[in-house]
Amino acid sequence: MEPLLCYPAPLAPAISMGLEEAGYPYQVLTRAEDSQTCAPRDGWSGAIVSATTHFDQALEICEGLRHKDLPLRPLLLVVPVDFLHKIDPRSDLFDDFIIDPVDPIEFRARIANLFWRTGTGLRPELIQYGSLSLNLETYQATIQGRHLDLTYMEYELLRFLAAAPGRVFSRETLLSRVWGYEYYGGARTVDVHVRRLRAKLGEEHAHLIQTVRSVGYKFGESKWG
């Protein structure tokens, strides 16, 4: 999935949190003209334009994005309540708008609905468990909107465990399935990586990876109870 264009910088924390928790890649631009020069090869997957400071300028930017050979959509406009009277619901400059200050839950719902309605973007492939989100396209992981700085193998181990919540895996199975059959490291390798993952998840979430005595490890709880 190509990134969403977000303008202007700095992006409101509620919007960045909503995008990160939902797993949508995005790029924040400081200049309107950068929408062309910084565009990905396959184009932006959509746009979020904030009108919280310069309303008329925001509409001009929306017009530039929509009145191209290939109009950019979906386009979400962020509007302060004081400017609601200026919004024309029949306008073709945006697909939807949301009132600032933004609620992250409502924001995620509106973005998902826009992609579904317009059919121009797809939700990235994710593994989600509670507040943990793993983006399988970008190899990024977040928990409660906080980025986890993981090594490749830490990410792979977390991905493997989180993909099967409640299932118990022996250390030997984890070595063969995550590290590969040709890896000759001992079971201690798994223990070290689990310890590091728990530390990076933080004290509040370290319990997500549970030790099963004399067997190995499991992640979370099975949906079957």
C-alpha positions in Angstrom: 0.0 0.0 0.0 1.3 3.4 -0.9 1.4 6.1 1.8 -1.3 8.6 2.5 -0.4 12.2 1.8 -0.9 14.3 5.0 -0.7 18.1 5.0 0.5 20.2 6.7 3.2 19.5 9.2 3.1 19.0 12.1 0.4 16.3 12.0 -2.0 16.3 14.9 -1.1 13.6 17.4 -4.6 12.1 17.3 -4.3 11.7 13.5 -0.8 10.2 13.6 -1.9 7.8 16.4 -5.0 6.8 14.5 -2.9 6.0 11.3 -0.2 4.1 13.2 -2.6 2.0 15.2 -4.6 1.2 12.1 -1.3 0.4 10.2 -1.7 2.9 7.4 1.6 4.2 6.0 1.7 8.0 5.6 4.0 10.9 4.8 3.6 14.4 6.2 4.4 17.3 3.9 5.4 20.8 4.9 4.8 22.4 1.5 1.9 21.9 -0.9 4.1 21.6 -3.9 5.7 18.6 -2.4 2.6 16.6 -3.2 4.0 16.2 -6.7 7.8 16.1 -6.1 7.5 13.6 -3.2 4.8 11.4 -4.7 5.5 7.6 -4.7 5.9 5.9 -8.0 2.4 4.5 -7.9 0.9 7.7 -6.5 -0.6 8.5 -3.1 -3.2 6.1 -1.7 -5.2 9.1 -0.5 -4.9 12.4 1.4 -5.7 14.0 4.7 -5.7 17.8 4.5 -6.0 19.9 7.7 -7.8 23.2 7.5 -7.3 24.0 11.2 -5.0 27.0 10.5 -5.5 28.3 7.0 -8.9 27.2 5.7 -8.9 28.8 2.3 -5.4 27.5 1.6 -6.5 24.0 2.6 -9.3 24.1 0.1 -6.9 25.3 -2.6 -4.7 22.3 -1.9 -7.7 20.0 -2.1 -8.6 21.6 -5.4 -5.1 20.9 -6.7 -5.2 17.3 -5.7 -8.7 16.7 -7.1 -8.5 18.6 -10.4 -5.7 16.5 -11.9 -5.7 14.1 -14.8 -6.1 11.4 -12.1 -7.9 13.0 -9.2 -6.6 11.9 -5.8 -9.1 10.0 -3.7 -10.1 9.3 -1.0 -9.5 12.8 0.5 -10.4 13.6 4.1 -10.6 17.2 5.2 -10.0 18.1 8.9 -12.2 21.1 9.8 -12.3 23.2 13.0 -15.8 23.6 14.4 -15.6 27.4 13.8 -15.3 26.8 10.1 -18.1 24.3 9.7 -20.4 27.0 8.3 -17.9 27.3 5.3 -18.3 23.6 4.4 -20.4 22.8 1.3 -21.5 19.2 1.7 -22.0 19.0 -2.1 -18.4 20.0 -2.8 -16.3 17.6 -4.9 -13.1 18.8 -3.3 -13.2 16.1 -0.6 -14.9 12.8 0.1 -15.6 13.4 3.7 -14.6 15.7 6.6 -14.0 15.3 10.3 -14.2 17.9 13.0 -11.1 19.0 14.9 -10.1 18.1 17.6 -10.1 14.6 16.1 -11.1 11.5 18.0 -8.7 8.7 17.0 -11.4 6.0 17.0 -13.8 8.0 14.8 -10.9 8.9 12.6 -9.9 5.3 12.0 -13.5 4.4 11.2 -13.8 7.2 8.7 -10.6 6.4 6.9 -11.6 2.7 6.7 -15.0 3.7 5.4 -13.5 6.0 2.8 -11.3 3.3 1.4 -14.2 0.9 1.2 -16.5 3.5 -0.4 -14.0 4.7 -3.0 -12.4 1.3 -3.7 -9.1 3.2 -4.3 -7.1 1.8 -1.4 -6.7 -1.3 0.6 -6.1 -1.8 4.3 -2.6 -3.1 4.8 -2.3 -6.7 5.9 -2.1 -6.7 9.7 -1.9 -8.9 12.7 -3.7 -7.3 15.6 -4.1 -8.4 19.2 -5.5 -5.8 21.6 -3.4 -2.7 21.3 -0.6 -4.6 19.4 -0.5 -4.1 15.7 2.0 -5.7 13.2 2.1 -4.4 9.7 3.2 -7.3 7.5 3.9 -5.0 4.5 6.2 -2.6 6.3 7.6 -4.8 9.1 6.5 -2.2 11.6 5.1 -2.9 15.0 3.2 -0.7 17.4 1.6 -1.1 20.8 -0.9 1.6 22.0 0.4 3.7 19.1 4.0 3.4 20.3 6.5 2.2 17.8 8.5 -0.9 18.8 12.1 -0.7 17.7 12.6 -4.4 16.8 15.4 -6.3 15.1 14.4 -8.5 12.1 14.4 -11.7 14.2 12.5 -10.1 17.1 9.9 -9.0 14.7 9.7 -12.4 13.0 9.4 -14.1 16.4 6.6 -11.7 17.6 4.8 -12.1 14.2 4.9 -15.9 14.4 3.6 -16.0 18.0 1.0 -13.3 17.5 -0.4 -15.1 14.4 -1.5 -18.0 16.6 -2.7 -16.6 19.9 -3.1 -19.1 22.7 -1.1 -21.8 20.9 1.9 -23.2 22.7 5.2 -23.6 20.8 8.3 -25.5 22.0 11.6 -23.8 21.7 12.7 -26.3 19.1 9.6 -25.5 17.0 10.3 -21.8 17.2 13.9 -22.4 16.2 12.9 -24.3 13.2 9.9 -22.2 12.1 11.4 -18.7 12.8 15.1 -19.1 12.5 14.9 -22.0 9.9 16.0 -25.6 9.8 19.6 -24.7 8.9 20.0 -22.6 12.0 22.3 -24.3 14.5 21.8 -22.1 17.5 20.5 -23.6 20.8 17.2 -23.1 22.6 18.8 -20.3 24.6 18.5 -18.1 21.4 14.7 -18.2 21.8 14.9 -17.3 25.5 17.1 -14.3 24.8 14.8 -13.0 22.1 11.7 -13.5 24.2 13.4 -11.6 27.1 14.2 -8.7 24.7 10.7 -8.7 23.3 9.2 -8.5 26.7 11.5 -5.6 27.6 10.5 -3.7 24.4 6.8 -4.4 24.9 7.1 -2.8 28.3 6.1 -3.9 31.7 2.4 -3.3 31.0 2.4 -5.7 28.0 5.2 -8.1 28.8 2.7 -10.7 29.9 1.5 -11.1 26.2 4.3 -13.6 25.8 3.8 -16.3 28.4 6.2 -19.0 29.5 4.7 -22.5 29.5 6.7 -24.5 32.0 8.7 -27.4 30.5 7.3 -26.7 27.0 8.0 -23.3 25.6 6.0 -20.1 24.9 2.6 -18.9 23.9 1.2 -15.5 22.9 -1.9 -14.1 24.5 -5.1 -16.2 24.8 -6.9 -18.3 22.2 -10.1 -16.9 20.9 -11.6 -20.2 21.9 -10.8 -19.6 25.6 
